């Protein structure tokens, strides 16, 4: 089956719109998940969670 969600900046295509949105952050430079404790932001929410373990130790 063909992946229906196509990036308009490169040849990549995805199965769902969320994956396309996250991929497009690479082209826009957007990092929509900021750390509330440190001047750093992440493209993926999971990367923010991993980073936050540094601050909380959890």
PDB file of N, CA, C and O in Angstrom, chain B, residues numbered from 101:
ATOM      1  N   UNK B 101       0.807  -1.187   0.000  1.00  0.00           N
ATOM      2  CA  UNK B 101       0.000   0.000   0.000  1.00  0.00           C
ATOM      3  C   UNK B 101       0.852   1.253   0.000  1.00  0.00           C
ATOM      4  O   UNK B 101       1.957   1.284   0.542  1.00  0.00           O
ATOM      5  N   UNK B 102       0.322   2.252  -0.604  1.00  0.00           N
ATOM      6  CA  UNK B 102       1.016   3.533  -0.673  1.00  0.00           C
ATOM      7  C   UNK B 102       0.760   4.355   0.580  1.00  0.00           C
ATOM      8  O   UNK B 102      -0.343   4.352   1.126  1.00  0.00           O
ATOM      9  N   UNK B 103       1.769   5.039   1.016  1.00  0.00           N
ATOM     10  CA  UNK B 103       1.645   5.929   2.173  1.00  0.00           C
ATOM     11  C   UNK B 103       0.972   7.222   1.708  1.00  0.00           C
ATOM     12  O   UNK B 103       1.486   7.902   0.820  1.00  0.00           O
ATOM     13  N   UNK B 104      -0.165   7.563   2.298  1.00  0.00           N
ATOM     14  CA  UNK B 104      -0.971   8.663   1.766  1.00  0.00           C
ATOM     15  C   UNK B 104      -0.533  10.073   2.165  1.00  0.00           C
ATOM     16  O   UNK B 104      -1.014  11.044   1.581  1.00  0.00           O
ATOM     17  N   UNK B 105       0.363  10.214   3.140  1.00  0.00           N
ATOM     18  CA  UNK B 105       0.746  11.543   3.627  1.00  0.00           C
ATOM     19  C   UNK B 105       2.160  11.869   3.144  1.00  0.00           C
ATOM     20  O   UNK B 105       3.142  11.314   3.637  1.00  0.00           O
ATOM     21  N   UNK B 106       2.244  12.777   2.174  1.00  0.00           N
ATOM     22  CA  UNK B 106       3.500  13.099   1.508  1.00  0.00           C
ATOM     23  C   UNK B 106       4.054  14.435   1.985  1.00  0.00           C
ATOM     24  O   UNK B 106       3.325  15.417   2.133  1.00  0.00           O
ATOM     25  N   UNK B 107       5.352  14.445   2.221  1.00  0.00           N
ATOM     26  CA  UNK B 107       6.045  15.681   2.569  1.00  0.00           C
ATOM     27  C   UNK B 107       6.170  16.532   1.306  1.00  0.00           C
ATOM     28  O   UNK B 107       6.506  16.025   0.236  1.00  0.00           O
ATOM     29  N   UNK B 108       5.897  17.829   1.441  1.00  0.00           N
ATOM     30  CA  UNK B 108       6.012  18.711   0.277  1.00  0.00           C
ATOM     31  C   UNK B 108       7.425  19.279   0.114  1.00  0.00           C
ATOM     32  O   UNK B 108       7.675  20.055  -0.808  1.00  0.00           O
ATOM     33  N   UNK B 109       8.349  18.900   1.003  1.00  0.00           N
ATOM     34  CA  UNK B 109       9.727  19.402   0.948  1.00  0.00           C
ATOM     35  C   UNK B 109      10.742  18.339   0.518  1.00  0.00           C
ATOM     36  O   UNK B 109      11.861  18.670   0.127  1.00  0.00           O
ATOM     37  N   UNK B 110      10.351  17.063   0.592  1.00  0.00           N
ATOM     38  CA  UNK B 110      11.255  15.977   0.221  1.00  0.00           C
ATOM     39  C   UNK B 110      10.414  14.772  -0.211  1.00  0.00           C
ATOM     40  O   UNK B 110       9.188  14.818  -0.112  1.00  0.00           O
ATOM     41  N   UNK B 111      11.040  13.707  -0.683  1.00  0.00           N
ATOM     42  CA  UNK B 111      10.276  12.560  -1.200  1.00  0.00           C
ATOM     43  C   UNK B 111       9.634  11.649  -0.151  1.00  0.00           C
ATOM     44  O   UNK B 111       8.957  10.689  -0.519  1.00  0.00           O
ATOM     45  N   UNK B 112       9.822  11.916   1.123  1.00  0.00           N
ATOM     46  CA  UNK B 112       9.282  11.018   2.149  1.00  0.00           C
ATOM     47  C   UNK B 112       7.758  11.044   2.193  1.00  0.00           C
ATOM     48  O   UNK B 112       7.118  12.053   1.895  1.00  0.00           O
ATOM     49  N   UNK B 113       7.197   9.883   2.580  1.00  0.00           N
ATOM     50  CA  UNK B 113       5.750   9.745   2.756  1.00  0.00           C
ATOM     51  C   UNK B 113       5.503   8.904   4.004  1.00  0.00           C
ATOM     52  O   UNK B 113       6.355   8.121   4.425  1.00  0.00           O
ATOM     53  N   UNK B 114       4.312   9.085   4.588  1.00  0.00           N
ATOM     54  CA  UNK B 114       4.016   8.482   5.886  1.00  0.00           C
ATOM     55  C   UNK B 114       2.622   7.877   5.900  1.00  0.00           C
ATOM     56  O   UNK B 114       1.763   8.219   5.087  1.00  0.00           O
ATOM     57  N   UNK B 115       2.422   6.969   6.847  1.00  0.00           N
ATOM     58  CA  UNK B 115       1.130   6.294   6.992  1.00  0.00           C
ATOM     59  C   UNK B 115       0.092   7.168   7.683  1.00  0.00           C
ATOM     60  O   UNK B 115      -1.106   6.996   7.462  1.00  0.00           O
ATOM     61  N   UNK B 116       0.547   8.120   8.531  1.00  0.00           N
ATOM     62  CA  UNK B 116      -0.417   8.936   9.273  1.00  0.00           C
ATOM     63  C   UNK B 116       0.052  10.390   9.318  1.00  0.00           C
ATOM     64  O   UNK B 116       1.236  10.680   9.151  1.00  0.00           O
ATOM     65  N   UNK B 117      -0.894  11.289   9.546  1.00  0.00           N
ATOM     66  CA  UNK B 117      -0.603  12.721   9.510  1.00  0.00           C
ATOM     67  C   UNK B 117       0.314  13.149  10.651  1.00  0.00           C
ATOM     68  O   UNK B 117       1.106  14.077  10.486  1.00  0.00           O
ATOM     69  N   UNK B 118       0.222  12.496  11.794  1.00  0.00           N
ATOM     70  CA  UNK B 118       1.074  12.854  12.936  1.00  0.00           C
ATOM     71  C   UNK B 118       2.543  12.616  12.600  1.00  0.00           C
ATOM     72  O   UNK B 118       3.394  13.444  12.924  1.00  0.00           O
ATOM     73  N   UNK B 119       2.841  11.510  11.963  1.00  0.00           N
ATOM     74  CA  UNK B 119       4.225  11.226  11.571  1.00  0.00           C
ATOM     75  C   UNK B 119       4.734  12.258  10.576  1.00  0.00           C
ATOM     76  O   UNK B 119       5.892  12.673  10.644  1.00  0.00           O
ATOM     77  N   UNK B 120       3.877  12.672   9.658  1.00  0.00           N
ATOM     78  CA  UNK B 120       4.253  13.714   8.707  1.00  0.00           C
ATOM     79  C   UNK B 120       4.531  15.023   9.437  1.00  0.00           C
ATOM     80  O   UNK B 120       5.514  15.699   9.136  1.00  0.00           O
ATOM     81  N   UNK B 121       3.685  15.385  10.384  1.00  0.00           N
ATOM     82  CA  UNK B 121       3.872  16.628  11.139  1.00  0.00           C
ATOM     83  C   UNK B 121       5.212  16.626  11.863  1.00  0.00           C
ATOM     84  O   UNK B 121       5.956  17.605  11.799  1.00  0.00           O
ATOM     85  N   UNK B 122       5.520  15.534  12.548  1.00  0.00           N
ATOM     86  CA  UNK B 122       6.795  15.435  13.267  1.00  0.00           C
ATOM     87  C   UNK B 122       7.959  15.506  12.281  1.00  0.00           C
ATOM     88  O   UNK B 122       8.959  16.170  12.556  1.00  0.00           O
ATOM     89  N   UNK B 123       7.846  14.838  11.153  1.00  0.00           N
ATOM     90  CA  UNK B 123       8.892  14.883  10.130  1.00  0.00           C
ATOM     91  C   UNK B 123       9.118  16.311   9.643  1.00  0.00           C
ATOM     92  O   UNK B 123      10.260  16.723   9.441  1.00  0.00           O
ATOM     93  N   UNK B 124       8.049  17.060   9.455  1.00  0.00           N
ATOM     94  CA  UNK B 124       8.171  18.419   8.925  1.00  0.00           C
ATOM     95  C   UNK B 124       8.918  19.350   9.871  1.00  0.00           C
ATOM     96  O   UNK B 124       9.428  20.379   9.430  1.00  0.00           O
ATOM     97  N   UNK B 125       8.996  19.021  11.152  1.00  0.00           N
ATOM     98  CA  UNK B 125       9.802  19.819  12.078  1.00  0.00           C
ATOM     99  C   UNK B 125      11.264  19.846  11.631  1.00  0.00           C
ATOM    100  O   UNK B 125      11.967  20.823  11.888  1.00  0.00           O
ATOM    101  N   UNK B 126      11.727  18.789  10.967  1.00  0.00           N
ATOM    102  CA  UNK B 126      13.097  18.767  10.449  1.00  0.00           C
ATOM    103  C   UNK B 126      13.305  19.881   9.433  1.00  0.00           C
ATOM    104  O   UNK B 126      14.365  20.506   9.401  1.00  0.00           O
ATOM    105  N   UNK B 127      12.299  20.132   8.605  1.00  0.00           N
ATOM    106  CA  UNK B 127      12.409  21.156   7.569  1.00  0.00           C
ATOM    107  C   UNK B 127      12.209  22.560   8.125  1.00  0.00           C
ATOM    108  O   UNK B 127      12.853  23.502   7.663  1.00  0.00           O
ATOM    109  N   UNK B 128      11.331  22.711   9.105  1.00  0.00           N
ATOM    110  CA  UNK B 128      11.024  24.040   9.638  1.00  0.00           C
ATOM    111  C   UNK B 128      11.967  24.447  10.762  1.00  0.00           C
ATOM    112  O   UNK B 128      12.086  25.631  11.079  1.00  0.00           O
ATOM    113  N   UNK B 129      12.641  23.467  11.366  1.00  0.00           N
ATOM    114  CA  UNK B 129      13.498  23.757  12.507  1.00  0.00           C
ATOM    115  C   UNK B 129      12.723  23.916  13.800  1.00  0.00           C
ATOM    116  O   UNK B 129      13.286  24.295  14.827  1.00  0.00           O
ATOM    117  N   UNK B 130      11.435  23.627  13.751  1.00  0.00           N
ATOM    118  CA  UNK B 130      10.578  23.791  14.929  1.00  0.00           C
ATOM    119  C   UNK B 130      10.903  22.745  15.995  1.00  0.00           C
ATOM    120  O   UNK B 130      11.149  21.576  15.698  1.00  0.00           O
ATOM    121  N   UNK B 131      10.896  23.208  17.242  1.00  0.00           N
ATOM    122  CA  UNK B 131      11.077  22.347  18.417  1.00  0.00           C
ATOM    123  C   UNK B 131       9.941  22.685  19.375  1.00  0.00           C
ATOM    124  O   UNK B 131      10.126  23.510  20.269  1.00  0.00           O
ATOM    125  N   UNK B 132       8.776  22.073  19.213  1.00  0.00           N
ATOM    126  CA  UNK B 132       7.576  22.499  19.935  1.00  0.00           C
ATOM    127  C   UNK B 132       7.461  22.036  21.389  1.00  0.00           C
ATOM    128  O   UNK B 132       6.469  22.339  22.052  1.00  0.00           O
ATOM    129  N   UNK B 133       8.457  21.307  21.893  1.00  0.00           N
ATOM    130  CA  UNK B 133       8.370  20.803  23.263  1.00  0.00           C
ATOM    131  C   UNK B 133       9.517  21.373  24.099  1.00  0.00           C
ATOM    132  O   UNK B 133      10.586  20.767  24.171  1.00  0.00           O
ATOM    133  N   UNK B 134       9.304  22.540  24.738  1.00  0.00           N
ATOM    134  CA  UNK B 134      10.370  23.172  25.520  1.00  0.00           C
ATOM    135  C   UNK B 134      10.504  22.580  26.920  1.00  0.00           C
ATOM    136  O   UNK B 134       9.526  22.143  27.526  1.00  0.00           O
ATOM    137  N   UNK B 135      11.722  22.578  27.411  1.00  0.00           N
ATOM    138  CA  UNK B 135      11.981  22.192  28.796  1.00  0.00           C
ATOM    139  C   UNK B 135      11.634  23.380  29.690  1.00  0.00           C
ATOM    140  O   UNK B 135      12.086  24.494  29.425  1.00  0.00           O
ATOM    141  N   UNK B 136      10.843  23.171  30.741  1.00  0.00           N
ATOM    142  CA  UNK B 136      10.487  24.285  31.630  1.00  0.00           C
ATOM    143  C   UNK B 136      11.620  24.684  32.580  1.00  0.00           C
ATOM    144  O   UNK B 136      11.516  25.703  33.263  1.00  0.00           O
ATOM    145  N   UNK B 137      12.707  23.891  32.635  1.00  0.00           N
ATOM    146  CA  UNK B 137      13.788  24.134  33.586  1.00  0.00           C
ATOM    147  C   UNK B 137      15.089  24.592  32.935  1.00  0.00           C
ATOM    148  O   UNK B 137      16.023  24.999  33.626  1.00  0.00           O
ATOM    149  N   UNK B 138      15.148  24.526  31.622  1.00  0.00           N
ATOM    150  CA  UNK B 138      16.411  24.710  30.929  1.00  0.00           C
ATOM    151  C   UNK B 138      16.097  25.286  29.556  1.00  0.00           C
ATOM    152  O   UNK B 138      15.069  24.930  28.981  1.00  0.00           O
ATOM    153  N   UNK B 139      16.935  26.162  29.005  1.00  0.00           N
ATOM    154  CA  UNK B 139      16.633  26.746  27.690  1.00  0.00           C
ATOM    155  C   UNK B 139      16.919  25.775  26.537  1.00  0.00           C
ATOM    156  O   UNK B 139      17.826  25.990  25.733  1.00  0.00           O
ATOM    157  N   UNK B 140      16.138  24.728  26.481  1.00  0.00           N
ATOM    158  CA  UNK B 140      16.283  23.719  25.428  1.00  0.00           C
ATOM    159  C   UNK B 140      14.889  23.237  25.054  1.00  0.00           C
ATOM    160  O   UNK B 140      14.000  23.147  25.900  1.00  0.00           O
ATOM    161  N   UNK B 141      14.713  22.930  23.773  1.00  0.00           N
ATOM    162  CA  UNK B 141      13.423  22.425  23.301  1.00  0.00           C
ATOM    163  C   UNK B 141      13.680  21.233  22.382  1.00  0.00           C
ATOM    164  O   UNK B 141      14.778  21.055  21.855  1.00  0.00           O
ATOM    165  N   UNK B 142      12.642  20.428  22.205  1.00  0.00           N
ATOM    166  CA  UNK B 142      12.771  19.161  21.487  1.00  0.00           C
ATOM    167  C   UNK B 142      11.706  19.029  20.411  1.00  0.00           C
ATOM    168  O   UNK B 142      10.621  19.602  20.512  1.00  0.00           O
ATOM    169  N   UNK B 143      12.038  18.260  19.379  1.00  0.00           N
ATOM    170  CA  UNK B 143      11.069  17.985  18.312  1.00  0.00           C
ATOM    171  C   UNK B 143      10.067  16.921  18.726  1.00  0.00           C
ATOM    172  O   UNK B 143       8.927  16.921  18.261  1.00  0.00           O
ATOM    173  N   UNK B 144      10.490  16.013  19.600  1.00  0.00           N
ATOM    174  CA  UNK B 144       9.643  14.897  20.010  1.00  0.00           C
ATOM    175  C   UNK B 144       9.353  14.985  21.503  1.00  0.00           C
ATOM    176  O   UNK B 144      10.249  15.256  22.303  1.00  0.00           O
ATOM    177  N   UNK B 145       8.114  14.756  21.867  1.00  0.00           N
ATOM    178  CA  UNK B 145       7.711  14.812  23.273  1.00  0.00           C
ATOM    179  C   UNK B 145       8.477  13.784  24.110  1.00  0.00           C
ATOM    180  O   UNK B 145       8.850  14.067  25.249  1.00  0.00           O
ATOM    181  N   UNK B 146       8.708  12.611  23.558  1.00  0.00           N
ATOM    182  CA  UNK B 146       9.437  11.574  24.301  1.00  0.00           C
ATOM    183  C   UNK B 146      10.862  12.015  24.628  1.00  0.00           C
ATOM    184  O   UNK B 146      11.381  11.689  25.696  1.00  0.00           O
ATOM    185  N   UNK B 147      11.494  12.750  23.722  1.00  0.00           N
ATOM    186  CA  UNK B 147      12.843  13.247  24.003  1.00  0.00           C
ATOM    187  C   UNK B 147      12.821  14.251  25.147  1.00  0.00           C
ATOM    188  O   UNK B 147      13.749  14.291  25.956  1.00  0.00           O
ATOM    189  N   UNK B 148      11.773  15.060  25.221  1.00  0.00           N
ATOM    190  CA  UNK B 148      11.622  15.980  26.347  1.00  0.00           C
ATOM    191  C   UNK B 148      11.483  15.197  27.645  1.00  0.00           C
ATOM    192  O   UNK B 148      12.098  15.550  28.651  1.00  0.00           O
ATOM    193  N   UNK B 149      10.682  14.141  27.629  1.00  0.00           N
ATOM    194  CA  UNK B 149      10.486  13.332  28.839  1.00  0.00           C
ATOM    195  C   UNK B 149      11.801  12.728  29.317  1.00  0.00           C
ATOM    196  O   UNK B 149      12.086  12.732  30.514  1.00  0.00           O
ATOM    197  N   UNK B 150      12.596  12.213  28.396  1.00  0.00           N
ATOM    198  CA  UNK B 150      13.897  11.643  28.753  1.00  0.00           C
ATOM    199  C   UNK B 150      14.784  12.733  29.354  1.00  0.00           C
ATOM    200  O   UNK B 150      15.452  12.509  30.363  1.00  0.00           O
ATOM    201  N   UNK B 151      14.787  13.905  28.736  1.00  0.00           N
ATOM    202  CA  UNK B 151      15.583  15.027  29.238  1.00  0.00           C
ATOM    203  C   UNK B 151      15.137  15.435  30.640  1.00  0.00           C
ATOM    204  O   UNK B 151      15.976  15.739  31.488  1.00  0.00           O
ATOM    205  N   UNK B 152      13.839  15.446  30.891  1.00  0.00           N
ATOM    206  CA  UNK B 152      13.317  15.881  32.185  1.00  0.00           C
ATOM    207  C   UNK B 152      13.757  14.961  33.321  1.00  0.00           C
ATOM    208  O   UNK B 152      13.798  15.382  34.477  1.00  0.00           O
ATOM    209  N   UNK B 153      14.080  13.726  33.006  1.00  0.00           N
ATOM    210  CA  UNK B 153      14.588  12.811  34.035  1.00  0.00           C
ATOM    211  C   UNK B 153      15.879  13.356  34.650  1.00  0.00           C
ATOM    212  O   UNK B 153      16.185  13.079  35.810  1.00  0.00           O
ATOM    213  N   UNK B 154      16.627  14.126  33.871  1.00  0.00           N
ATOM    214  CA  UNK B 154      17.834  14.769  34.394  1.00  0.00           C
ATOM    215  C   UNK B 154      17.494  15.691  35.562  1.00  0.00           C
ATOM    216  O   UNK B 154      18.219  15.752  36.555  1.00  0.00           O
ATOM    217  N   UNK B 155      16.389  16.401  35.426  1.00  0.00           N
ATOM    218  CA  UNK B 155      16.001  17.380  36.432  1.00  0.00           C
ATOM    219  C   UNK B 155      15.305  16.738  37.628  1.00  0.00           C
ATOM    220  O   UNK B 155      15.499  17.164  38.767  1.00  0.00           O
ATOM    221  N   UNK B 156      14.501  15.720  37.370  1.00  0.00           N
ATOM    222  CA  UNK B 156      13.666  15.142  38.426  1.00  0.00           C
ATOM    223  C   UNK B 156      14.259  13.886  39.045  1.00  0.00           C
ATOM    224  O   UNK B 156      13.959  13.553  40.192  1.00  0.00           O
ATOM    225  N   UNK B 157      15.100  13.191  38.289  1.00  0.00           N
ATOM    226  CA  UNK B 157      15.646  11.930  38.768  1.00  0.00           C
ATOM    227  C   UNK B 157      14.634  10.803  38.744  1.00  0.00           C
ATOM    228  O   UNK B 157      14.909   9.712  39.244  1.00  0.00           O
ATOM    229  N   UNK B 158      13.466  11.050  38.168  1.00  0.00           N
ATOM    230  CA  UNK B 158      12.403  10.022  38.110  1.00  0.00           C
ATOM    231  C   UNK B 158      12.527   9.206  36.856  1.00  0.00           C
ATOM    232  O   UNK B 158      11.729   8.297  36.629  1.00  0.00           O
TER     233      UNK B 158
END
